[in-house]
Amino acid sequence: MLQYFIKRLLGLVPTLAIVGGLVFLFVHLLPGDPARLAAGPDATPETVALVRQDLGLDKSLPEQFLRFVGGAVHGDFGRSLRTKRPVSTEIAERFAPTFWLTVVAMAWSVVVGMAIGVLSAIWRNRWPDRLGMAIAVSGISFPAFALGMLLMQIFAVQLHWLPTVGADSWRHYILPSLTLGAAVAAIMARFTRSSFVDILQEDYVRTARAKGLPESRVIMKHGLRNALIPVVTMMGLQFGFLLGGSIVVEVVFNWPGMGRLLVDAVDQRDYPVIQGLVLLFSLEFVLINLVVDLLYGVINPAIRFR
Amino acid sequence: MNDRVDLEEAEGAASTGALASTEVRTPWTEFWRKFKRQHVAVIAGAFVLLLVLLAVLAPWLVPYDAENFFDYDSLNALPSAKHWFGVDPLGRDIFSRILMGSRISLTAGFVSVAVGALVGTALGLTAGYYAGWCDRIIMRICDVLFAFPGILLAIGIVAILGGGMFNVIIAVAIFSIPTFARLVRGNTLALKHLTYVEAARSIGASDWTIVLRHIFPGTIAAVVVYFSLRVGTSIITAASLSFIGMGAQPPTPEWGAMLNEARADMMTSPHVALFPSLAIFFTVLAFNLLGDGLRDALDPKIEQK
């Protein structure tokens, strides 16, 4: 198990190195001169030259890359052009709200999605299935930002039950996490249903029924556990969706997280912040997928790690 | 795969009797026979066709100019006979804007996925057929593209290229490439060891012929299904980018951009946000239902259940 983990971790290195390289090149792909961008529109040529030296942009590309990697390993991504504060500080402040928002959204959407999926599979082609799948296909078709605006309009503006924007208390988390998780719950429901339908036709399920086990036990013990394997894979993939989706949802709810920081940074061409965030988002996503892979072993002992 | 079709044809012939003997069963008619049983998908498909027609004819259909007509007498007006979807805070007719917006959203959805599917399929066929270093390089590129979660890749590309709808389409196209590449590669790997491909090679067919004439047709079904589902996702992604201010800019009547504009006036005129939301929802829903129907019609496993 440990060996497998290390092997997988090493396997990530080339991917992450290329991602890092791309993020590094990002500054050089931007239209215009980054030094001029950093110095501001009114800067004299002398100031621009100074800034260029300060940012290390006068050195050769490989040298700059080494500097970038060296900094990144120590969590140093330079300073924000807008606030002049270190990028790592900017991101650190915004990390927790996004993290918790994603976790809460993932938690409810997995539970609800799987419940709908299982119930739909049990009552296949009857009304609970039809209803569940109608909700699910609507869920994947309704854009998050529109859903967020709708929920905010109903529960915050009209009914005054919940706060509109901000992230101060647990009540602030309800609407954004509902918005963010809706699509994932829908995808999980569809996916759970199809994998559960397959499993209910397996021989071991028929055996369990034949030996007189109550249906609830058949479903919980023989069905659910085996259905979890593909569902967990899907969960890993959906985490990426959530991380991306959080960007849009944070804009709707004015959430003080990394997504809104990214949108603001793109808006103001604050490229050191963009670099840091893109790298962090990717790293997070890749690591989550690794964790998901390891979870297989816990759920299904039949899978041997090699 | 051909065996299965033959078998089903045989069964179909037995049950329909004389009909089958006069009618030639091609894969196309076989697909149609299964597809038209999916009533929801047929309706969704008809709706998509209607949308495309509306989008094409929009400039001649709109009652008012979508960007430059301002009805100052009925600012924020609710839907009425004169303005079907009401009027926005600047006095523009929302129905006209939604109709013109359909051109942008459908173009963004279709073009970006078409480009993504084309490039992705080409890469997938190459990677799957030639294997070796070629496969490894292409799949490594896909891994890298996959390492960017959700629309982050699209945002990164827009950050480099700058905002605007054209760049959004490019960004969403690149975002679609790796999924198609992986899908087609998987299918290619499964197909290339089949006997009929072996047979084609043994009579001296070139790699080019084998890939294009013998392997590519086998991957079409999967690509078509995925295409339809992906158009829905791409429309949402493009609208999301416009919503966060990176795509179409006001006064362009792009649905996501319209919603972003409507956000400021949610308190006073929520109907301004309602119609773009519904437009996106029904359009994407239609593509998703169509995709589900296509999958059920094209997947040979479904009928056995």
Boltz contact constraints between the chains, C-beta under 6 A:
constraints:
  - contact:
      token1: [A, 15]
      token2: [B, 143]
      max_distance: 6.0
  - contact:
      token1: [A, 15]
      token2: [B, 144]
      max_distance: 6.0
  - contact:
      token1: [A, 15]
      token2: [B, 147]
      max_distance: 6.0
  - contact:
      token1: [A, 18]
      token2: [B, 144]
      max_distance: 6.0
  - contact:
      token1: [A, 19]
      token2: [B, 144]
      max_distance: 6.0
  - contact:
      token1: [A, 19]
      token2: [B, 147]
      max_distance: 6.0
  - contact:
      token1: [A, 29]
      token2: [B, 160]
      max_distance: 6.0
  - contact:
      token1: [A, 137]
      token2: [B, 288]
      max_distance: 6.0
  - contact:
      token1: [A, 141]
      token2: [B, 281]
      max_distance: 6.0
  - contact:
      token1: [A, 141]
      token2: [B, 284]
      max_distance: 6.0
  - contact:
      token1: [A, 141]
      token2: [B, 285]
      max_distance: 6.0
  - contact:
      token1: [A, 141]
      token2: [B, 288]
      max_distance: 6.0
  - contact:
      token1: [A, 142]
      token2: [B, 281]
      max_distance: 6.0
  - contact:
      token1: [A, 143]
      token2: [B, 236]
      max_distance: 6.0
  - contact:
      token1: [A, 143]
      token2: [B, 239]
      max_distance: 6.0
  - contact:
      token1: [A, 143]
      token2: [B, 280]
      max_distance: 6.0
  - contact:
      token1: [A, 145]
      token2: [B, 243]
      max_distance: 6.0
  - contact:
      token1: [A, 146]
      token2: [B, 277]
      max_distance: 6.0
  - contact:
      token1: [A, 149]
      token2: [B, 273]
      max_distance: 6.0
  - contact:
      token1: [A, 153]
      token2: [B, 266]
      max_distance: 6.0
  - contact:
      token1: [A, 153]
      token2: [B, 270]
      max_distance: 6.0
  - contact:
      token1: [A, 240]
      token2: [B, 149]
      max_distance: 6.0
  - contact:
      token1: [A, 240]
      token2: [B, 150]
      max_distance: 6.0
  - contact:
      token1: [A, 241]
      token2: [B, 150]
      max_distance: 6.0
  - contact:
      token1: [A, 243]
      token2: [B, 149]
      max_distance: 6.0
  - contact:
      token1: [A, 243]
      token2: [B, 150]
      max_distance: 6.0
  - contact:
      token1: [A, 244]
      token2: [B, 149]
      max_distance: 6.0
  - contact:
      token1: [A, 244]
      token2: [B, 150]
      max_distance: 6.0
  - contact:
      token1: [A, 244]
      token2: [B, 151]
      max_distance: 6.0
  - contact:
      token1: [A, 244]
      token2: [B, 152]
      max_distance: 6.0
  - contact:
      token1: [A, 245]
      token2: [B, 150]
      max_distance: 6.0
  - contact:
      token1: [A, 248]
      token2: [B, 240]
      max_distance: 6.0
  - contact:
      token1: [A, 251]
      token2: [B, 244]
      max_distance: 6.0
  - contact:
      token1: [A, 263]
      token2: [B, 244]
      max_distance: 6.0
  - contact:
      token1: [A, 266]
      token2: [B, 159]
      max_distance: 6.0
  - contact:
      token1: [A, 274]
      token2: [B, 159]
      max_distance: 6.0
  - contact:
      token1: [A, 278]
      token2: [B, 156]
      max_distance: 6.0
  - contact:
      token1: [A, 281]
      token2: [B, 149]
      max_distance: 6.0
  - contact:
      token1: [A, 281]
      token2: [B, 152]
      max_distance: 6.0
  - contact:
      token1: [A, 282]
      token2: [B, 147]
      max_distance: 6.0
  - contact:
      token1: [A, 282]
      token2: [B, 148]
      max_distance: 6.0
  - contact:
      token1: [A, 285]
      token2: [B, 149]
      max_distance: 6.0
  - contact:
      token1: [A, 286]
      token2: [B, 147]
      max_distance: 6.0
